[in-house]
Amino acid sequence: MTDIVNIYCDESCHLEHDSQVAMSLGALICDKSRTKEYNGAIARLKKKHNLSKFFEIKWNKVSNSKLIFYLELINFFFDEDVRFRGWIVPDKTMLSHDKHQQSHDDWYYKMYFYLLRNIISINHNYHIYLDIKDTKSRYKVRRLREILSNAKYDFQRSIVEKIQHIHSHDVGLLQLADLLVGALSYHHRGLKTSSAKNAIVELIKKRSGFSLEKNTLPSEKKFNICVWQMHGEDF
């Protein structure tokens, strides 16, 4: 029986006209067999810190009053069998969609393809979950599945079993993906505006052993980062 791997994806500063230069995408990866265990552990961590089970973990909610909770959550990620891959676009202002006959939305899903293609192996099946973006994304999600499957010569669509949008407030692991993506985005936008957020970024640097500035080796499993170098034919 082939193992099923769940991938939880989120993004930060991905909109075309959001006045932000850097964009980040991220994928949290774990075995499907352990998702109930991990979501339960995140729920218990909320309870430990007197947070409602309905409290949604989000980077934009990080504050000094909840810093210990967020630091424990980062340590939970590094201590458990959960992996992360981050994809950073340093400067969206360099994009030339008209030249390449694409919309910003087309390019956005192209970035998702680059994020996910190195995660997917022919030795596993995958369930991919994206934080819901809008009501018009179903076609693009189907197209992303087709492209990922074709890249692996999986014309039966058996490797990527499904890609779907879900609401992040329902799934702790997707909320954890939001936190890690938010930290990458904050760092690559050169922000230092929050002592709590600064502390989280520094803990990620310490636990990962990376500066977060440069690409990790492609073989890096736990905390893999790619800072996208834009070439004319790519954007």
Order of alpha helices (4+ residues) and beta strands (2+ residues): beta-beta-alpha-alpha-beta-alpha-beta-alpha-beta-alpha-alpha-beta
